[in-house]
Amino acid sequence: MKKLRHPTRWLRYSVLATILTLIFYVAFGYGKRSFEAFCPFGGMESLWGLYQSGEFSCTLGPLNLSLLIGVLVLALIARKAFCGWACPIGFLSELASRFTSLFWRRRPQPSEKAEKGLKLLRYVVLVAALYFTYKSEELILRGYDPFFLLFSGFGHGSLGIVSWIVFAALVVGAFLIPMFFCRYLCPMGATFDPFSKVGMLKVVRNESSCTMCGACQRKCPQNLAPQSVVKLRHQDCTLCLECLDACPIDKTLELRAMI
């Protein structure tokens, strides 16, 4: 029986577009806080300063730490739902992936071995960002961070031509591989991983009705393969629910809370 589809994409995109608009509103100087105050990774960057001196580094503040705690608790419940439902860079990356797919007849995907190797880069970025931030007491990541570069308009803290080269490289990467930054370079994604791995909400597959058509994997922004497992425990699942919308058989893929 072919299911009646109730796509969640437009609901998700509405939420993401609202958040993106609010961040731009703040970035243009209309809010009481800097747009950087709404970055949960700022909470990670602030930890060493709080430990050593009891003070927040640079423009960071209590809101950054509160957001970090909030999104990590969320990850224990809903995995990387923050990435799929709230992150403005994740939203722009997904839109870029959909746009650039128009130029590919069949977009290449890294091999499974290469994919695993490339994903280790985000841990390198995480360690390097925290090490140099803690050592210098400056927000070293600013000059390379697409969130800061985009919403500051390459403002104070950017590194001139270096930042432009990095940003251009990320755009090229997005053209070649969907969600390039999110999959391989995002330090917040690396921070989420151990929490997301044990998140309660999971996509669950009914083996008896699954036809192994692969529609779920083709629609997954992270190129995960729900058709290959009973419970999708992968730490990169953002619960975007594109796979549920894509599945042609009713109740073959469902979202459930389980350990």
N, C-alpha and C positions, 0 to 999 in steps of 0.2 A: 504493500500500500504506500503510495507516494504521499508524503506528508505535506500539510499546509505550512508554508514557510512564514515565519514571523521574524524577519531579519532584525538583528539588534544593532546593525552597523549605524543606522541613522540616529538611533538613541545615543550610541557611544560617541558618534561624531558631533552630535549636538552638545554633549557634555564637554568634550574636548575643545570644541570651537569656543564655548563660553569661557573656559579656563584660559585659552590662548588670548582671547580678546581682553580679559581682565589683566593678564600679564603685560600685554602691550599698553593697556591703559596706565598701569603703574609705571612701566618703563618710560612713557612719555611725560612722566612727572606729575600725574594727576592724583596719585595716592599719597598716603602719609608715610609709606615705607619704600625702600628701594626694592626693585624687582628681585634682587639677590636674596632678600629676606624670605622669599618663597621657594627657595631651593633646598630640598631636604639634604642634599649632599653637603651643604654648608654646615649641617650638624656634625657630620663626620670630621670636617676640616676644623671644627671648633673644639674638638674633644681634648687635644693636647694642651691648648692654651688654658682651657678650664681646669685641667688637671694640675698644670704647673703654677698658674697665677690666679686662677679663679676668674679670669676675664676672657671675653670673646675676642677673637682675632679680627682685625680690620672692620669690615662692615657687617660681620656676622652678629647674630643676636639670639635671644631665647626662642624666637619663632623658628629659626633654622633647626634648633635642637628638638623642639616640640614636633615639628614636621617629620624629622628623622625617626623619632620614637613612634609616631603615629603610623608612618608608612611601613615600618618594620613589623609592628603589631598587625597591620593589615596583611602583610605578606604571610604571616602565620595562619591567617584565615583564608585569604583569597590570592595567595601566590603573588605574581607580579601584575596584579590588577591595576596598580598605580600606573605602570608603564602603558597599559592598553587603554586606560580610561581617564587618566589625569595628566600625564606628562606632555607638555607642549612640544618638546623635541621629538618624543615618540610619535606624536600626532603628525608633525611635519615630515618625519621620516617615512611614515606610512603613506601619506599623500604623495611624497616624492616617488615612492616605490610604485604606486598605482599609475602615476604620470609616466614614469620612465618605462613601464611595462608596455606602453603603446609603441615603443621603438624596437621592441624585441619580438621576433616571431616565437622564439623559444629561449627564454633567459637562462644563461648558464648558472649552475649551482656548484659550489665547491664540493669536492668529494667528502665523504664522512670523516676520513682521516684529517683532511685539510681543515674541515669545519671545526673539529675538536682542537686542533692546533691554534687556529685563529682566535678561538674563544678564550684561550689562555691570555691573550693580549689585554683583555679588560682587567685581569688581575695585576698585570704589570703596570697598567695605567693607574689602578687604585693604589698600589704600593708606592709608586713614584710620586703621585699627587700628594699623598699623605706625608710621605717622608720629606719632600722638599717644602711643603707647607709648614710642617711642624718645625723643620730646621730653620727656616727663614722668618717664620711668623708672618708671612705674606701669602696671599692667595695666588700661588704660582700657576694654578690651573687656568686662571682667567684668560690668558693669552692663547689658549688652545681649546677652550670650552665653547662649543657652538651655542650653548644657552646664553653665556655671557656676551659673546661676540655679536650674536644676532640682536638681542634685546638692548644692548648698550650702543649698537651702531658702531662697533669697533672703537669704543670709547676708551677712557682712561683705564689702563690695565692691559690693553691689547698690545701686541708686539709688532705693530706696523706690518711690513711685508711678510714677516713670518706667520702672523695670524691669518693673513689673506691666503697664503700658500696652504696652511693647514685647513682652512675652511674650504678652499677649492678642492683639496684632496678628498675631503669628506663628501663633497657634492659628486665628484667623480666616482667615489666608492658607492654612493647611493644609486648611481646610474648602473653600475655593474652588478651589485648585490643588494637585494631588498633589505632594508633596516640595517645597513652596513654599520653605522655608528653604534646602534643599540646592541647589535649582536656581538661586536668584537671590541669595542673601545669604551663603552660607557662604564665609568667606575661605580655609579649608583647601581647599575645592573649587577656588577660583581658583588656589591654589598648585600643585595637582595638574595643572592643565590642560596646560601645555607638556610635562610628563612623560607624561601619559596619552595625549596625541595620538600619541606614537610607541611606545606600549606594544606588546609583541610579541604577546600573546594577543588574538585577535580573534574575533568572531562572523562566520562566513563563510556565504554563502548559495549554494546550488546552483540556478542559474537554470533548469535544465532541469526540475526537479521542483517548483519554487515555483509555487503557484497564485495568488499575490498576494491571498490572502484577508484579510490585515491582522491576523490573530490575534496575531502577534508584537508589533505596535505597540500594540494594545489592552492587552496585558499588561505592557508596559514601564513601570516606575515613572517613567522620565524622558521618556516619550512620544517615544522615538526610533523610527525607521522602518527596521528591518533589511530589509524587503521592497523597499526602494528602492535598495539598494546591494548590491554583491557582497561587499565587505569593510566591516564596520562600524568605521570609524576614529574615530567621534565621541568627543570628549574626555570626554563625560559618561557613557559606558558604564561601568557598575559591575560588569559581568560577573556580574550576579545570576542570569543564565541563565533568567529567566522566559520569554524569547522561545523558547528551545529547548524548554522544557516545553510551551509553548502551540502550537507548530507541529504541525499534524496529519499531516504527511508525514515519514516516517522519513528522516533524514540530509539534510534540506533545509537546516536550520541546524545548523552544527557549530562547536565551539570549536577553533581551531587557532593554533599559534604560527607567525607569519610577520612579515616586515618590511612 
